[in-house]
Amino acid sequence: MIGKKICTLLLFGCLLALLPPAAAALEPLPKIRAGTPPHAVLGNIMGANRQALGGVSATAAGRQLDQAPHLVWLADPDPRVKPELIWTHQDGGIYTVRNLGNQMETGAAAVDYGVRSLHATILLITGNTDSQAITLFNDGYEHLGADIRRELNQLHPALGRLVAETPRDSEDRKKMLLRQVESNVDYQVTRALERYRDRVDGGRLVVVGGVIDLANHYGGGSGRLYLINLNGETDPRRIRDASHIVRVHPEMRGYLGRPQR
């Protein structure tokens, strides 16, 4: 009888060990993702398309993929970086390539197609202030997936020499981050010039580097575009005197070249 009781107690103990603690059992299940639920996002997608096509006739065909776009735009995937910041005619005239840190290396195939197959005459490479990719590069990204780490690792040639231990939210850190954004744009322009030297020298392509100032670090307003590099030229005076700039509105000439700090 005693042995039977002992066996029963042991079995009961094993069952208790398999159960989660009471505190853990009462914890709510975590949400898959905070924010707008998928059904609302899908509703917005289809609603936006319905609104965009309202009043468009069946004969108003858009620009075909094999037609030359006005420009190839290489940018970061940050959703705050919108096409409306750089182009007013949303008729398919922009061939857009996006990746973390607006990098030529990881976007090479798509950019090649836009430049060499679609014969775009402008390659615009924009970085942006308040860049999540650059923040991750500085703060560490070892916890992220292998593909993300591989992409961010390629920022080392452009940013590695500028990394410094600076307190968060300090003025020195803000200046360093801004220098990194500019340095990365210059680096990507250099890579593009190396890749498309034949087209640039032949006058068939202009490579332009810009910074979209989401954080208003330059003081010209949030979202302001500054053109800081023109075919490798970074001197603001020479950029303003370039023949490619003659059609820029006088009010916008103050945003040609990086501001002096």
matplotlib code that plots the C-alpha trace (Angstrom):
import matplotlib.pyplot as plt

x = [0.0, 2.8, 4.6, 1.5, 1.1, 4.7, 4.2, 1.1, 2.9, 5.9, 3.5, 1.7, 5.0, 6.1, 2.8, 3.3, 6.8, 5.5, 2.9, 4.0, 4.3, 1.1, 2.6, 3.6, 0.2, -1.5, 0.7, -1.1, 0.1, 2.3, 0.9, 2.6, 3.0, 1.9, 0.2, -2.3, -3.8, -3.3, -6.9, -6.7, -3.5, -4.9, -8.0, -5.8, -3.8, -6.8, -8.5, -5.5, -5.4, -9.2, -8.6, -5.6, -7.4, -10.5, -11.1, -8.2, -9.4, -8.6, -6.5, -4.3, -1.5, 1.3, 5.0, 6.2, 9.1, 11.1, 10.8, 13.6, 12.7, 13.5, 15.8, 17.0, 16.6, 18.6, 17.3, 16.9, 13.6, 12.6, 8.8, 9.3, 11.4, 8.6, 8.9, 6.9, 10.0, 12.0, 9.5, 6.2, 4.9, 4.1, 3.5, 6.2, 9.0, 11.1, 12.8, 13.3, 15.8, 15.8, 18.0, 19.4, 21.8, 21.1, 24.0, 25.2, 26.7, 23.5, 21.3, 23.7, 21.6, 18.5, 20.5, 22.3, 19.0, 17.8, 21.1, 22.3, 19.0, 16.5, 19.1, 18.2, 20.3, 20.2, 21.2, 20.1, 21.5, 19.9, 20.8, 18.6, 19.2, 17.7, 18.7, 17.8, 20.4, 23.2, 21.9, 22.0, 25.5, 26.7, 24.8, 25.2, 23.2, 24.6, 21.1, 19.6, 19.3, 22.3, 21.1, 20.6, 24.0, 25.6, 24.0, 24.9, 28.5, 29.0, 28.7, 32.1, 34.1, 31.8, 31.3, 33.8, 36.4, 33.7, 32.4, 33.1, 32.0, 29.6, 26.8, 23.3, 21.4, 24.6, 25.5, 28.7, 26.7, 24.3, 27.3, 28.9, 25.6, 25.3, 28.9, 28.2, 25.1, 27.1, 30.1, 27.9, 26.3, 29.8, 31.0, 28.0, 28.4, 32.1, 31.1, 28.5, 31.1, 33.4, 30.7, 29.3, 32.4, 31.8, 28.4, 29.4, 32.4, 30.3, 27.7, 25.0, 24.7, 24.9, 25.4, 23.9, 24.2, 21.7, 20.7, 17.0, 17.0, 14.2, 15.5, 16.1, 19.7, 20.7, 17.9, 16.2, 13.1, 12.2, 12.3, 14.5, 16.6, 20.2, 22.3, 25.8, 27.6, 27.5, 29.5, 32.0, 32.2, 31.5, 32.5, 29.2, 30.4, 31.3, 28.1, 26.1, 28.1, 27.7, 25.8, 23.5, 22.1, 20.9, 17.2, 17.1, 14.8, 16.7, 14.9, 16.4, 20.0, 20.7, 20.2, 22.9, 26.0, 26.3, 25.8, 28.9, 28.9]
y = [0.0, 2.4, 1.6, 2.3, 5.7, 6.6, 5.8, 7.9, 10.9, 10.5, 10.5, 13.6, 15.3, 14.6, 16.0, 19.2, 19.6, 19.5, 22.3, 26.0, 28.1, 29.9, 33.3, 32.2, 30.6, 33.9, 35.9, 37.0, 35.7, 38.3, 39.9, 39.0, 42.7, 45.9, 48.4, 48.3, 44.8, 43.1, 43.4, 47.2, 47.4, 45.3, 47.5, 50.6, 49.0, 48.2, 51.5, 53.5, 51.7, 52.4, 56.1, 56.3, 54.9, 56.9, 59.0, 57.3, 56.1, 52.7, 54.3, 56.3, 53.7, 54.3, 54.2, 50.8, 49.0, 49.0, 52.8, 55.1, 56.4, 60.0, 58.8, 55.8, 56.5, 54.6, 55.2, 53.7, 51.8, 54.2, 54.8, 58.5, 58.8, 59.3, 59.8, 63.0, 64.5, 64.3, 64.1, 65.7, 63.5, 60.1, 58.5, 55.8, 58.1, 57.0, 53.6, 53.0, 50.8, 50.6, 48.8, 49.3, 52.3, 53.1, 50.9, 50.4, 47.0, 45.4, 47.1, 46.6, 44.4, 46.6, 49.8, 48.2, 47.4, 51.0, 52.5, 50.1, 48.6, 51.4, 54.1, 56.5, 59.7, 60.5, 58.2, 59.9, 58.3, 59.7, 59.1, 60.5, 61.9, 59.9, 56.8, 53.5, 51.6, 53.9, 53.8, 50.0, 50.1, 52.3, 50.6, 47.0, 44.6, 41.2, 40.2, 40.5, 37.9, 36.8, 38.5, 41.8, 41.6, 40.9, 44.0, 46.3, 44.8, 46.4, 49.9, 49.5, 51.1, 54.1, 54.5, 52.5, 55.3, 57.7, 55.5, 57.0, 56.6, 59.5, 59.8, 59.4, 62.6, 64.6, 67.3, 65.4, 62.3, 64.2, 65.7, 62.3, 60.8, 63.6, 63.1, 59.4, 60.1, 62.4, 60.1, 57.1, 59.1, 60.2, 56.6, 55.2, 57.9, 56.9, 53.3, 54.3, 56.4, 53.4, 51.1, 53.4, 55.4, 54.8, 56.3, 59.2, 60.1, 59.8, 62.3, 59.7, 59.6, 62.0, 60.6, 62.8, 62.3, 63.9, 64.0, 64.1, 65.9, 64.2, 65.4, 69.0, 68.9, 71.4, 73.8, 74.0, 72.1, 68.5, 66.5, 69.1, 67.6, 68.8, 67.9, 67.4, 65.5, 65.9, 63.3, 63.3, 67.0, 68.0, 71.7, 73.6, 76.5, 74.2, 72.3, 75.6, 76.6, 73.3, 73.3, 70.5, 73.0, 75.7, 74.8, 74.7, 77.4, 80.3, 79.6, 76.1, 77.0, 77.4, 73.7, 72.8, 71.6, 70.5, 73.4, 74.6, 73.7]
z = [0.0, 0.9, -2.4, -4.3, -2.6, -3.3, -7.0, -7.1, -5.5, -8.0, -10.9, -9.6, -9.1, -12.7, -14.0, -12.0, -13.4, -16.9, -16.2, -16.7, -13.6, -12.6, -13.3, -16.8, -17.4, -16.7, -19.1, -22.3, -25.6, -27.4, -30.5, -33.8, -34.6, -33.0, -35.2, -38.0, -38.5, -41.9, -43.0, -42.6, -44.6, -47.4, -47.4, -47.7, -50.6, -52.7, -51.7, -52.8, -56.2, -56.6, -55.9, -58.1, -61.1, -60.6, -63.8, -65.7, -69.1, -70.5, -73.3, -70.9, -70.8, -68.4, -69.2, -70.3, -68.6, -71.8, -72.2, -70.9, -67.4, -66.5, -63.8, -61.8, -58.1, -55.6, -52.0, -48.6, -48.0, -45.2, -45.8, -45.0, -48.1, -50.6, -54.4, -54.1, -52.4, -55.7, -58.5, -59.3, -62.2, -60.8, -64.2, -64.0, -64.9, -62.0, -61.9, -58.2, -56.4, -52.6, -50.1, -46.6, -46.8, -50.5, -51.6, -55.1, -54.4, -53.2, -55.8, -58.7, -60.9, -60.7, -61.2, -64.2, -65.8, -65.4, -66.6, -69.3, -70.6, -70.1, -70.9, -68.0, -68.2, -64.5, -61.6, -58.3, -55.1, -52.0, -48.4, -45.6, -42.1, -39.2, -41.1, -39.3, -41.3, -40.2, -36.6, -36.7, -38.1, -35.2, -32.4, -33.4, -35.6, -34.5, -33.3, -36.7, -39.5, -41.6, -44.8, -42.9, -41.3, -44.7, -46.2, -43.3, -43.3, -46.7, -45.2, -43.5, -46.4, -46.4, -42.7, -40.7, -40.3, -38.9, -36.1, -32.7, -29.2, -28.6, -26.1, -27.5, -28.3, -28.0, -30.6, -31.4, -32.2, -34.5, -36.3, -36.7, -38.1, -40.6, -41.7, -42.2, -44.3, -46.5, -46.6, -47.6, -50.5, -51.7, -51.5, -53.5, -56.1, -56.5, -56.9, -59.5, -61.4, -61.5, -62.7, -65.4, -66.4, -70.1, -70.0, -67.8, -70.0, -73.1, -71.7, -71.6, -67.8, -64.9, -61.4, -58.6, -54.9, -52.5, -48.9, -47.9, -44.6, -42.7, -39.3, -40.4, -39.4, -42.1, -41.1, -44.4, -43.3, -42.7, -46.0, -47.8, -50.6, -50.9, -53.9, -52.5, -55.3, -59.0, -61.0, -58.1, -57.7, -54.1, -54.0, -53.6, -55.8, -58.7, -58.4, -58.7, -61.7, -63.5, -66.8, -65.5, -62.9, -65.3, -65.0, -61.2, -59.8, -58.2, -54.9, -54.8, -55.6, -51.9, -51.5, -54.1, -52.2, -48.6, -46.1, -44.4, -40.7]

ax = plt.figure().add_subplot(projection="3d")
ax.plot(x, y, z, "-o")
ax.set_aspect("equal")
plt.show()
